[in-house]
């Protein structure tokens, strides 16, 4: 499947599909700590970006349907963090384990590096072995863990931090 997709920058027409993929995760998984799906305005803000290191890419199938997306956004709202960005990736359940993430994530990391981002960080709720495998496969390293920082579906959830260096110091 991975080779049957195209990776490209998202556009306004993709936002409904992106929101649908994310809403599924909000309702069914601990991959996000959102409890309600965000508004269309939220996705429009991600698309517009605020910083050269903000990117929103989609993976589309041969019918031009969005089957996954990845984005980079502010790590922390302080000036000294400007060259660090947090990343997120979400795939439609129908394409998980089929190589789409291994095409989409490197494309995002390349865009980030080209725009001057120095460090990519990712937070992964646990357990999520598929996401851990994907992050390690594209060069992220585990840098820390936090116990019971999220509460969803009547359970406490641990998270792990991953980091990948992208550019020169």
Backbone as JSON, one array per atom type, in Angstrom:
{
  "sequence": "XXXXXXXXXXXXXXXXXXXXXXXXXXXXXXXXXXXXXXXXXXXXXXXXXXXXXXXXXXXXXXXXXXXXXXXXXXXXXXXXXXXXXXXXXXXXXXXXXXXXXXXXXXXXXXXXXXXXXXXXXXXXXXXXXXXXXXXXXXXXXXXXXXXXXXXXXXXXXXXXXXXXXXXXX",
  "N": [[0.81, -1.2, 0.0], [1.95, 1.27, 0.75], [3.36, 2.3, -1.43], [1.39, 3.04, -3.14], [0.46, 5.48, -2.57], [0.47, 9.05, -2.54], [2.45, 11.67, -1.33], [1.87, 14.88, -0.23], [1.67, 18.5, 0.25], [-0.96, 19.54, 2.4], [-4.21, 20.81, 1.5], [-6.98, 23.13, 1.55], [-9.2, 21.61, 0.77], [-8.64, 19.13, 1.83], [-9.14, 19.17, 4.52], [-11.56, 18.25, 5.7], [-11.34, 15.43, 5.47], [-9.01, 15.03, 6.99], [-9.94, 15.91, 9.48], [-11.87, 13.94, 9.92], [-10.35, 11.57, 10.16], [-8.93, 12.23, 12.47], [-11.04, 12.61, 14.32], [-11.96, 10.01, 14.59], [-9.83, 8.91, 16.05], [-9.97, 10.43, 18.39], [-12.38, 9.5, 19.46], [-11.89, 6.76, 19.76], [-9.33, 5.99, 20.66], [-6.28, 6.21, 22.65], [-4.37, 7.69, 21.47], [-4.57, 10.39, 21.12], [-5.12, 12.98, 23.46], [-7.29, 14.57, 23.31], [-10.73, 15.03, 24.04], [-12.95, 15.7, 22.67], [-13.62, 16.19, 19.22], [-11.74, 18.67, 17.44], [-12.67, 21.92, 16.09], [-13.35, 22.97, 12.66], [-11.96, 25.33, 12.29], [-9.68, 24.97, 13.84], [-8.22, 23.11, 12.29], [-7.87, 24.65, 10.02], [-6.15, 26.58, 11.04], [-3.88, 24.98, 11.51], [-3.29, 24.34, 8.87], [-2.69, 26.87, 7.78], [-0.48, 27.61, 9.32], [2.0, 29.18, 11.44], [4.59, 29.67, 11.49], [7.73, 29.16, 9.87], [8.49, 26.53, 10.26], [6.17, 25.09, 10.55], [4.2, 22.61, 9.27], [1.87, 20.8, 7.24], [1.18, 17.81, 6.0], [-0.25, 15.45, 3.69], [-1.15, 12.04, 3.04], [-2.28, 10.61, 0.18], [-4.49, 8.41, -1.53], [-4.86, 6.51, -4.63], [-7.27, 7.49, -5.52], [-7.24, 10.05, -4.7], [-8.03, 10.37, -2.1], [-7.64, 11.26, 1.28], [-5.59, 9.39, 3.32], [-4.01, 9.56, 5.46], [-2.19, 11.8, 7.61], [0.33, 14.18, 8.57], [1.8, 16.47, 10.81], [3.69, 19.38, 11.83], [4.29, 21.51, 14.58], [4.29, 24.21, 16.96], [6.48, 23.56, 19.64], [6.76, 24.53, 22.28], [5.46, 27.59, 23.56], [7.58, 29.64, 23.62], [10.23, 31.9, 22.88], [12.86, 30.76, 22.74], [12.45, 28.16, 22.03], [11.96, 28.15, 19.36], [13.16, 26.83, 17.11], [12.55, 24.22, 17.48], [10.14, 21.73, 16.94], [7.02, 20.16, 17.52], [5.77, 17.0, 16.5], [3.11, 15.23, 14.84], [1.33, 12.36, 13.77], [-1.2, 10.73, 12.0], [-3.09, 7.99, 10.88], [-5.5, 6.6, 8.67], [-7.43, 3.89, 9.85], [-7.58, 1.8, 7.95], [-5.18, 1.73, 6.56], [-3.08, 1.29, 8.25], [0.01, -0.17, 9.18], [0.8, -0.7, 6.62], [2.86, 0.63, 5.42], [2.44, 3.33, 4.88], [2.88, 5.32, 6.83], [5.65, 5.24, 6.95], [6.38, 6.47, 4.65], [5.14, 8.95, 4.78], [5.99, 10.21, 7.22], [8.89, 10.61, 6.99], [8.83, 12.45, 4.86], [7.62, 14.66, 6.05], [9.58, 15.24, 8.0], [11.74, 15.93, 6.35], [10.74, 18.27, 5.16], [10.56, 19.85, 7.43], [13.28, 20.04, 8.22], [14.31, 21.37, 5.96], [13.13, 23.81, 6.3], [14.5, 24.88, 8.37], [14.17, 23.83, 10.92], [15.5, 22.53, 13.88], [15.16, 20.49, 15.81], [13.0, 17.75, 16.18], [10.24, 16.71, 18.06], [8.26, 14.19, 19.64], [5.37, 13.03, 21.25], [4.2, 10.13, 22.68], [1.44, 8.36, 23.62], [0.99, 5.66, 25.89], [-0.07, 2.24, 26.04], [1.35, 2.02, 22.77], [2.49, 0.39, 20.53], [2.78, 0.31, 17.7], [3.11, 3.0, 16.93], [5.45, 3.6, 18.35], [7.26, 1.86, 17.04], [7.18, 3.0, 14.44], [8.2, 5.62, 14.91], [10.81, 5.02, 15.83], [11.76, 3.74, 13.53], [12.01, 5.83, 11.73], [14.03, 7.25, 12.79], [13.78, 8.52, 15.3], [14.6, 8.88, 18.78], [14.09, 7.47, 21.99], [13.59, 9.59, 24.71], [12.52, 10.08, 27.18], [10.09, 9.47, 29.82], [6.81, 9.85, 31.14], [4.71, 9.29, 33.82], [1.28, 8.49, 34.11], [0.01, 10.94, 33.14], [-2.11, 11.6, 31.57], [-5.68, 11.29, 31.42], [-8.08, 9.27, 30.28], [-10.86, 7.53, 28.95], [-11.5, 6.42, 31.42], [-9.08, 5.72, 32.61], [-5.67, 6.03, 33.71], [-2.97, 7.34, 31.81], [0.22, 6.75, 30.55], [2.97, 8.53, 29.04], [5.47, 8.73, 26.47], [8.39, 10.42, 25.47], [9.89, 11.22, 22.39], [12.64, 12.02, 20.25], [14.2, 13.64, 17.49], [17.05, 14.75, 15.92], [17.44, 17.27, 13.54], [18.87, 19.27, 12.21], [21.78, 21.45, 11.81], [23.6, 22.73, 14.63]],
  "CA": [[0.0, 0.0, 0.0], [2.76, 2.46, 0.9], [3.79, 2.84, -2.72], [0.2, 3.45, -3.87], [0.04, 6.77, -2.06], [1.26, 10.24, -2.85], [2.6, 12.58, -0.2], [1.85, 16.27, -0.71], [1.14, 19.45, 1.23], [-2.41, 19.57, 2.51], [-4.9, 22.02, 1.07], [-8.28, 23.34, 2.2], [-10.1, 20.51, 0.43], [-8.27, 17.95, 2.6], [-9.39, 19.35, 5.95], [-12.65, 17.38, 6.16], [-10.79, 14.07, 5.63], [-8.1, 15.09, 8.13], [-10.78, 15.98, 10.68], [-12.53, 12.65, 10.09], [-9.34, 10.64, 10.7], [-8.64, 12.61, 13.86], [-12.23, 12.37, 15.14], [-11.96, 8.57, 14.9], [-8.86, 8.68, 17.12], [-10.51, 11.04, 19.61], [-13.44, 8.64, 19.99], [-11.56, 5.34, 19.89], [-7.98, 5.62, 21.08], [-5.54, 7.1, 23.54], [-3.32, 8.35, 20.69], [-4.73, 11.8, 21.4], [-5.78, 13.24, 24.73], [-8.52, 15.31, 23.1], [-11.94, 14.3, 24.39], [-13.91, 16.09, 21.65], [-12.92, 16.61, 18.01], [-11.63, 20.12, 17.3], [-13.45, 22.56, 15.03], [-12.69, 23.19, 11.38], [-11.03, 26.45, 12.47], [-8.44, 24.39, 14.35], [-7.49, 22.53, 11.16], [-7.49, 25.77, 9.16], [-4.97, 27.17, 11.66], [-2.75, 24.07, 11.22], [-2.98, 24.48, 7.45], [-2.07, 28.18, 7.55], [0.8, 27.69, 10.01], [2.41, 30.47, 12.01], [6.05, 29.66, 11.52], [8.29, 28.43, 8.72], [8.61, 25.12, 10.61], [4.86, 24.47, 10.64], [3.86, 21.92, 8.02], [0.78, 19.83, 7.27], [1.26, 16.98, 4.8], [-1.21, 14.36, 3.62], [-0.93, 10.89, 2.18], [-3.52, 10.39, -0.56], [-4.48, 7.19, -2.33], [-5.01, 6.72, -6.07], [-8.51, 8.24, -5.74], [-6.99, 11.34, -4.08], [-8.62, 10.4, -0.76], [-6.65, 11.35, 2.34], [-5.52, 8.19, 4.15], [-3.16, 9.87, 6.6], [-1.6, 13.13, 7.61], [1.33, 14.45, 9.6], [2.07, 17.9, 10.9], [4.61, 19.91, 12.82], [3.72, 22.7, 15.19], [5.05, 24.73, 18.09], [6.77, 22.66, 20.76], [6.39, 25.33, 23.44], [5.31, 28.98, 23.12], [8.64, 30.52, 24.13], [11.14, 32.18, 21.76], [14.04, 29.9, 22.68], [12.05, 26.88, 21.44], [11.5, 28.41, 17.99], [13.67, 25.88, 16.12], [12.08, 22.88, 17.84], [8.73, 21.58, 16.6], [6.41, 18.88, 17.88], [5.18, 16.34, 15.35], [2.01, 14.3, 15.03], [0.96, 11.62, 12.58], [-2.4, 9.92, 12.16], [-3.42, 7.23, 9.68], [-6.79, 5.93, 8.64], [-7.22, 2.49, 10.27], [-7.47, 0.88, 6.81], [-3.84, 1.7, 5.97], [-2.05, 1.08, 9.27], [0.83, -1.35, 8.97], [1.0, -0.92, 5.19], [3.97, 1.43, 4.92], [2.08, 4.73, 4.61], [3.59, 6.15, 7.8], [7.09, 5.28, 6.64], [6.54, 7.44, 3.55], [4.64, 10.24, 5.2], [6.79, 10.84, 8.28], [10.14, 11.17, 6.46], [8.54, 13.64, 4.05], [7.44, 15.76, 7.0], [10.88, 15.58, 8.61], [12.52, 16.63, 5.33], [10.19, 19.64, 5.07], [10.96, 20.56, 8.65], [14.71, 20.34, 8.13], [14.51, 22.38, 4.92], [12.65, 25.11, 6.78], [15.37, 25.35, 9.44], [13.9, 23.22, 12.22], [16.67, 21.82, 14.41], [14.78, 19.33, 16.61], [11.61, 17.27, 16.15], [9.88, 15.93, 19.24], [6.97, 13.52, 19.53], [4.85, 12.48, 22.49], [3.42, 8.94, 22.34], [0.7, 7.76, 24.73], [1.31, 4.24, 26.0], [0.77, 1.56, 25.05], [1.13, 2.25, 21.34], [3.68, -0.21, 19.93], [2.9, 0.68, 16.3], [3.68, 4.34, 16.85], [6.84, 3.51, 18.81], [8.03, 1.26, 15.93], [7.3, 3.98, 13.37], [9.13, 6.69, 15.3], [12.18, 4.47, 15.82], [12.13, 3.42, 12.15], [12.38, 7.05, 11.01], [15.2, 7.87, 13.42], [13.57, 9.12, 16.61], [15.14, 8.17, 19.93], [13.36, 7.66, 23.24], [14.34, 10.5, 25.59], [11.93, 10.22, 28.51], [8.76, 8.94, 30.08], [6.04, 10.47, 32.22], [3.67, 8.36, 34.27], [-0.07, 8.91, 34.47], [-0.21, 12.37, 32.89], [-3.37, 11.76, 30.88], [-6.77, 10.47, 31.94], [-9.05, 9.11, 29.22], [-11.51, 6.22, 29.0], [-11.48, 5.97, 32.82], [-7.78, 5.14, 32.97], [-4.5, 6.89, 33.65], [-2.18, 6.99, 30.64], [1.61, 7.19, 30.52], [3.46, 9.01, 27.75], [6.91, 8.68, 26.23], [8.92, 11.45, 24.58], [10.87, 10.82, 21.39], [13.29, 13.19, 19.67], [15.09, 13.44, 16.34], [17.8, 15.95, 15.55], [17.28, 17.47, 12.11], [19.76, 20.22, 11.55], [23.01, 21.87, 12.5], [23.44, 23.53, 15.88]],
  "C": [[0.85, 1.25, 0.0], [3.16, 3.1, -0.42], [2.62, 3.29, -3.58], [-0.32, 4.79, -3.38], [0.99, 7.86, -2.53], [1.3, 11.12, -1.61], [2.67, 13.99, -0.78], [1.42, 17.19, 0.41], [-0.38, 19.41, 1.23], [-2.95, 20.86, 1.92], [-6.27, 22.06, 1.75], [-9.24, 22.18, 1.96], [-9.82, 19.24, 1.24], [-8.74, 18.0, 4.06], [-10.53, 18.47, 6.48], [-12.13, 15.96, 6.4], [-9.84, 14.0, 6.82], [-8.91, 15.07, 9.43], [-11.47, 14.65, 10.96], [-11.57, 11.61, 10.68], [-9.08, 10.95, 12.16], [-9.83, 12.32, 14.78], [-12.34, 10.89, 15.51], [-11.01, 8.28, 16.06], [-9.34, 9.26, 18.45], [-11.51, 10.08, 20.26], [-12.98, 7.24, 20.37], [-10.18, 5.0, 20.42], [-7.4, 6.61, 22.08], [-4.43, 7.83, 22.79], [-3.4, 9.86, 20.83], [-5.44, 11.94, 22.75], [-6.97, 14.18, 24.56], [-9.7, 14.43, 23.47], [-13.09, 14.62, 23.44], [-13.12, 16.49, 20.4], [-12.86, 18.13, 17.91], [-12.48, 20.63, 16.12], [-12.66, 22.64, 13.73], [-11.68, 24.33, 11.48], [-9.67, 25.97, 13.0], [-7.59, 23.86, 13.2], [-7.07, 23.62, 10.16], [-6.24, 26.47, 9.71], [-3.73, 26.29, 11.4], [-2.31, 24.2, 9.76], [-2.24, 25.79, 7.17], [-0.69, 28.27, 8.17], [1.06, 29.09, 10.54], [3.9, 30.7, 11.82], [6.55, 28.85, 10.33], [8.4, 26.93, 8.99], [7.29, 24.4, 10.77], [4.48, 23.9, 9.28], [2.69, 20.98, 8.26], [0.81, 19.09, 5.94], [0.2, 15.89, 4.86], [-0.66, 13.25, 2.75], [-2.27, 10.63, 1.51], [-3.38, 9.13, -1.4], [-4.72, 7.53, -3.8], [-6.3, 7.46, -6.44], [-8.42, 9.66, -5.17], [-7.73, 11.49, -2.75], [-7.5, 10.43, 0.27], [-6.73, 10.09, 3.2], [-4.6, 8.38, 5.35], [-2.66, 11.29, 6.5], [-0.57, 13.23, 8.73], [1.55, 15.95, 9.62], [3.11, 18.2, 11.96], [4.06, 21.24, 13.29], [4.6, 23.1, 16.37], [5.25, 23.68, 19.17], [6.34, 23.32, 22.06], [6.35, 26.8, 23.0], [6.31, 29.95, 23.75], [9.66, 30.71, 23.01], [12.34, 31.23, 21.64], [13.74, 28.52, 22.09], [11.74, 27.0, 19.95], [11.97, 27.39, 16.96], [13.4, 24.42, 16.49], [10.59, 22.84, 17.53], [8.27, 20.21, 17.08], [5.71, 18.31, 16.65], [4.02, 15.44, 15.77], [1.72, 13.62, 13.7], [-0.25, 10.75, 12.91], [-2.72, 9.27, 10.82], [-4.83, 6.67, 9.8], [-6.54, 4.47, 9.03], [-7.02, 1.51, 9.11], [-6.06, 0.78, 6.24], [-2.73, 1.48, 7.0], [-1.31, -0.23, 9.0], [1.14, -1.64, 7.52], [2.06, -0.01, 4.58], [3.66, 2.89, 4.66], [2.83, 5.66, 5.56], [5.06, 6.29, 7.5], [7.39, 6.09, 5.39], [6.2, 8.85, 4.01], [5.55, 10.93, 6.21], [8.13, 11.37, 7.76], [9.93, 12.41, 5.6], [8.33, 14.85, 4.95], [8.77, 16.2, 7.59], [11.79, 16.31, 7.62], [12.06, 18.07, 5.18], [10.62, 20.46, 6.27], [12.43, 20.98, 8.59], [14.98, 21.44, 7.11], [14.06, 23.76, 5.36], [13.42, 25.59, 8.01], [15.1, 24.78, 10.81], [15.11, 22.39, 12.63], [16.28, 20.5, 15.08], [13.3, 19.02, 16.43], [11.37, 16.46, 17.41], [8.49, 15.34, 19.03], [6.62, 12.93, 20.89], [3.93, 11.32, 22.13], [2.78, 8.38, 23.6], [0.95, 6.26, 24.7], [0.14, 3.45, 26.55], [0.37, 1.93, 23.63], [2.35, 1.71, 20.58], [3.86, 0.14, 18.45], [3.53, 2.04, 16.13], [5.14, 4.35, 17.31], [7.71, 2.94, 17.69], [8.23, 2.27, 14.81], [8.3, 5.06, 13.72], [10.58, 6.2, 15.3], [12.65, 4.21, 14.39], [12.56, 4.66, 11.37], [13.42, 7.86, 11.76], [14.98, 8.58, 14.74], [14.2, 8.25, 17.69], [14.29, 8.48, 21.15], [14.2, 8.53, 24.17], [13.7, 10.67, 26.96], [10.53, 9.66, 28.59], [8.12, 9.74, 31.21], [4.87, 9.56, 32.55], [2.37, 9.1, 34.57], [-0.31, 10.42, 34.32], [-1.49, 12.65, 32.12], [-4.42, 10.85, 31.49], [-7.85, 10.44, 30.88], [-9.59, 7.69, 29.29], [-11.39, 5.58, 30.39], [-10.18, 5.28, 33.21], [-6.7, 6.2, 32.9], [-3.6, 6.39, 32.53], [-0.78, 7.59, 30.78], [1.95, 7.7, 29.12], [4.98, 8.87, 27.69], [7.27, 9.76, 25.23], [9.96, 10.84, 23.66], [11.39, 12.08, 20.72], [14.16, 12.77, 18.49], [15.73, 14.77, 16.01], [17.76, 16.07, 14.03], [18.36, 18.33, 11.47], [20.97, 20.59, 12.38], [22.68, 22.72, 13.74], [23.53, 25.0, 15.58]]
}
